Amino acid sequence: MKEKTKKTRSYGEGLEKGQNILIIGAGLCGSLLALRLGQRGYNVSVYEMRPDLRKVDISGGRSINLAFSDRGNKAIKLVGLEDKVKALCIPMNGRMIHDKNGNTFQSNYSGRDYEYINSISRSELNALLLDEAEKHENVNIFFNKKCKSVDFENKTVLFSDNQTKKEFIKKADVIIATDGAGSTMRKSYYLGKKFLFSFSQAYLTHGYKELSILPKPNGDYKTHKNALHIWPRGNFMLIALPNLDGSFTVTLFLSYTDGLYNFDNLRTEDSVMEFFAKEFPDALELMPNLLQDFFENPTAPLGTIKCSPWHYKGNTLLMGDAAHAIVPFYGQGMNASFEDVVEFDSVLNQNSENWEAIFKTYENRRKKDTDAIADLAIDNFHEMKGHVNNAIFQEKRKLEMALEKEFPNDYSSKYSLVTFNENIGYREAMLRGRAQDKAILNMLSDKRIDLKNDSKNILYKVKTETEAILKDDRIAGLK
Ligand SMILES: Cc1cc2nc3c(=O)[nH]c(=O)nc-3n(C[C@H](O)[C@H](O)[C@H](O)COP(=O)(O)OP(=O)(O)OC[C@H]3O[C@@H](n4cnc5c(N)ncnc54)[C@H](O)[C@@H]3O)c2cc1C
């Protein structure tokens, strides 16, 4: 581990001095939060149940990557790591769609050339954040310490040490749980029955399995590097994101039980080969390692978790996936968890006097947006596995690309509003984006607009129709 350099800076007054903050979970959100709170001058202790991923390979040899975009980057800029993170990124300019005959076409994410998303390694990003957090002498990270329960009234956490098997208790001024979708602190809220805690968990009928496309023997990529590849097949799909080493991490999203092929019945090598040969023949050619990956890697479920309140008095707070886990189809779970840190930081800038007020204001500002991205992510599940292949959807995308290109300051599609407009909240992006989608699809199917029309006139019609829909939504109480 690196020597600690004394780089602590303090960004304000009030609660910042001498307060001990205990963070549960050193994943993406927890390590970023530790870094930011360390920069602000708090005494931060982070407890992580897994071994230190910088020293032990906890990925089982798999490289897992994520789509990283502007909301996440806003947080990375806040902590001053933009250049270091950029070095880990591979730009993906659009979706590369693969049909069953092996034909491909690319659909860009935006008509503006400077708007793209990135593929980034989860473990390398996490390791960088841990390194940077640990540079602050007021930040300490402890590995192999599993949180077993939280006494949110007395601000204590019960841990067990995975190596010594001993249990111990830690007390803090404030406890923040960033322990992911299966959060133990959330369970303590729920099981404690001490306050009105609402909780919902909704699984998709689909699960996912990670596979891989390995590099060519000379290290080159076997297919186009700068795209998010999708093989949409209506009820299921395969996607692939590039890694810096020339490989791609491939993910199969498939129902557990429905359809001719599903996770429950793909039990033999022959059935897996038959499924891929029929549905993804061009991908199969790139995946001689398919069977090994398929039978070695786990199948995991996908779900949405919503809960409230996120905090108990001024004692404890849930953040990241622990507060709002979403399905991965908008590529926004990590980005939203990073944006949590930006929002939390901005609340701290306004009030560092009273934790309860800070937590309340943070949740009031934030929850509507994390609820919105949860719903948008479900919408995108349907869009990615099916609609991208649909003619009217493709026409809409073409039209939106043209509008974004020609009127870069005047038009942003729903995808752009969500992904590249980090200065508006997810909820605003959702309301405007959905209204625009409805306006364009209605006008295309009624033949009120056509790609051949004058683009200024199309923009005017889209904007007018969108405003009318937003007005109707407001009257109907949707806004
Ligand atoms: C298949 C898939 C693909 C995804 N793709 C994307 C994407 O492209 N883009 C994107 O933005 N997001 C994506 N996400 C979402 C993203 O992974 C999460 O939103 C993000 O990891 C949340 O960060 P977190 O720190 O809140 O939780 P996690 O990253 O889950 O971190 C939680 C940490 O807490 C630790 N922990 C858990 N329990 C305990 C305990 N009891 N005691 C101590 N420590 C504990 C864990 O070991 C872990 O280190 C994807 C998710 C999935 C499942």
The ligand as an SDF file (V2000), in Angstrom:
LIG
                    3D

 53 58  0  0  0  0  0  0  0  0999 V2000
  -24.6440   -6.2620  -14.7040 C   0  0  0  0  0  0  0  0  0  0  0  0
  -24.5130   -4.8510  -14.2300 C   0  0  0  0  0  0  0  0  0  0  0  0
  -24.0470   -3.8910  -15.1050 C   0  0  0  0  0  0  0  0  0  0  0  0
  -23.9300   -2.5680  -14.6880 C   0  0  0  0  0  0  0  0  0  0  0  0
  -23.5230   -1.6330  -15.5930 N   0  0  0  0  0  0  0  0  0  0  0  0
  -23.4400   -0.3410  -15.2180 C   0  0  0  0  0  0  0  0  0  0  0  0
  -23.0050    0.6400  -16.1510 C   0  0  0  0  0  0  0  0  0  0  0  0
  -22.7070    0.3430  -17.3080 O   0  0  0  0  0  0  0  0  0  0  0  0
  -22.9290    1.9350  -15.7360 N   0  0  0  0  0  0  0  0  0  0  0  0
  -23.2670    2.3080  -14.4730 C   0  0  0  0  0  0  0  0  0  0  0  0
  -23.2060    3.5120  -14.1680 O   0  0  0  0  0  0  0  0  0  0  0  0
  -23.6800    1.3960  -13.5770 N   0  0  0  0  0  0  0  0  0  0  0  0
  -23.7700    0.0910  -13.9080 C   0  0  0  0  0  0  0  0  0  0  0  0
  -24.1630   -0.8380  -12.9990 N   0  0  0  0  0  0  0  0  0  0  0  0
  -24.5430   -0.4090  -11.6560 C   0  0  0  0  0  0  0  0  0  0  0  0
  -23.3400   -0.2410  -10.7420 C   0  0  0  0  0  0  0  0  0  0  0  0
  -22.6170   -1.4550  -10.6850 O   0  0  0  0  0  0  0  0  0  0  0  0
  -23.8000    0.1350   -9.3410 C   0  0  0  0  0  0  0  0  0  0  0  0
  -24.7600    1.1460   -9.3960 O   0  0  0  0  0  0  0  0  0  0  0  0
  -22.6250    0.6230   -8.5060 C   0  0  0  0  0  0  0  0  0  0  0  0
  -21.6960   -0.4160   -8.3430 O   0  0  0  0  0  0  0  0  0  0  0  0
  -23.1150    1.1170   -7.1440 C   0  0  0  0  0  0  0  0  0  0  0  0
  -22.0220    1.4300   -6.3350 O   0  0  0  0  0  0  0  0  0  0  0  0
  -22.1320    1.1960   -4.7600 P   0  0  0  0  0  0  0  0  0  0  0  0
  -20.8100    1.5840   -4.2250 O   0  0  0  0  0  0  0  0  0  0  0  0
  -23.3470    1.8530   -4.2490 O   0  0  0  0  0  0  0  0  0  0  0  0
  -22.3380   -0.3550   -4.5880 O   0  0  0  0  0  0  0  0  0  0  0  0
  -21.2480   -1.5790   -4.8800 P   0  0  0  0  0  0  0  0  0  0  0  0
  -20.4320   -1.1550   -6.0410 O   0  0  0  0  0  0  0  0  0  0  0  0
  -22.0770   -2.7570   -4.9380 O   0  0  0  0  0  0  0  0  0  0  0  0
  -20.3430   -1.5370   -3.6020 O   0  0  0  0  0  0  0  0  0  0  0  0
  -20.7790   -1.9910   -2.3520 C   0  0  0  0  0  0  0  0  0  0  0  0
  -19.5600   -2.3410   -1.5350 C   0  0  0  0  0  0  0  0  0  0  0  0
  -19.9760   -2.6690   -0.2160 O   0  0  0  0  0  0  0  0  0  0  0  0
  -19.3660   -3.8770    0.1800 C   0  0  0  0  0  0  0  0  0  0  0  0
  -20.2610   -4.5200    1.1420 N   0  0  0  0  0  0  0  0  0  0  0  0
  -21.4520   -5.1070    0.8820 C   0  0  0  0  0  0  0  0  0  0  0  0
  -21.9970   -5.5820    2.0230 N   0  0  0  0  0  0  0  0  0  0  0  0
  -21.1360   -5.2650    3.0100 C   0  0  0  0  0  0  0  0  0  0  0  0
  -21.1430   -5.5050    4.4140 C   0  0  0  0  0  0  0  0  0  0  0  0
  -22.1510   -6.1500    4.9980 N   0  0  0  0  0  0  0  0  0  0  0  0
  -20.0980   -5.0460    5.1470 N   0  0  0  0  0  0  0  0  0  0  0  0
  -19.0560   -4.3790    4.5650 C   0  0  0  0  0  0  0  0  0  0  0  0
  -18.9990   -4.1520    3.2280 N   0  0  0  0  0  0  0  0  0  0  0  0
  -20.0290   -4.5810    2.4670 C   0  0  0  0  0  0  0  0  0  0  0  0
  -19.1930   -4.6680   -1.1060 C   0  0  0  0  0  0  0  0  0  0  0  0
  -18.2120   -5.6610   -0.9810 O   0  0  0  0  0  0  0  0  0  0  0  0
  -18.8220   -3.5690   -2.0700 C   0  0  0  0  0  0  0  0  0  0  0  0
  -17.4510   -3.3120   -2.0890 O   0  0  0  0  0  0  0  0  0  0  0  0
  -24.2820   -2.1860  -13.3770 C   0  0  0  0  0  0  0  0  0  0  0  0
  -24.7300   -3.1580  -12.4880 C   0  0  0  0  0  0  0  0  0  0  0  0
  -24.8470   -4.4680  -12.9070 C   0  0  0  0  0  0  0  0  0  0  0  0
  -25.3470   -5.4980  -11.9370 C   0  0  0  0  0  0  0  0  0  0  0  0
  1  2  1  0
  2  3  1  0
  2 52  2  0
  3  4  2  0
  4  5  1  0
  4 50  1  0
  5  6  2  0
  6  7  1  0
  6 13  1  0
  7  8  2  0
  7  9  1  0
  9 10  1  0
 10 11  2  0
 10 12  1  0
 12 13  2  0
 13 14  1  0
 14 15  1  0
 14 50  1  0
 15 16  1  0
 16 17  1  0
 16 18  1  0
 18 19  1  0
 18 20  1  0
 20 21  1  0
 20 22  1  0
 22 23  1  0
 23 24  1  0
 24 25  2  0
 24 26  1  0
 24 27  1  0
 27 28  1  0
 28 29  2  0
 28 30  1  0
 28 31  1  0
 31 32  1  0
 32 33  1  0
 33 34  1  0
 33 48  1  0
 34 35  1  0
 35 36  1  0
 35 46  1  0
 36 37  1  0
 36 45  1  0
 37 38  2  0
 38 39  1  0
 39 40  1  0
 39 45  2  0
 40 41  1  0
 40 42  2  0
 42 43  1  0
 43 44  2  0
 44 45  1  0
 46 47  1  0
 46 48  1  0
 48 49  1  0
 50 51  2  0
 51 52  1  0
 52 53  1  0
M  END
$$$$
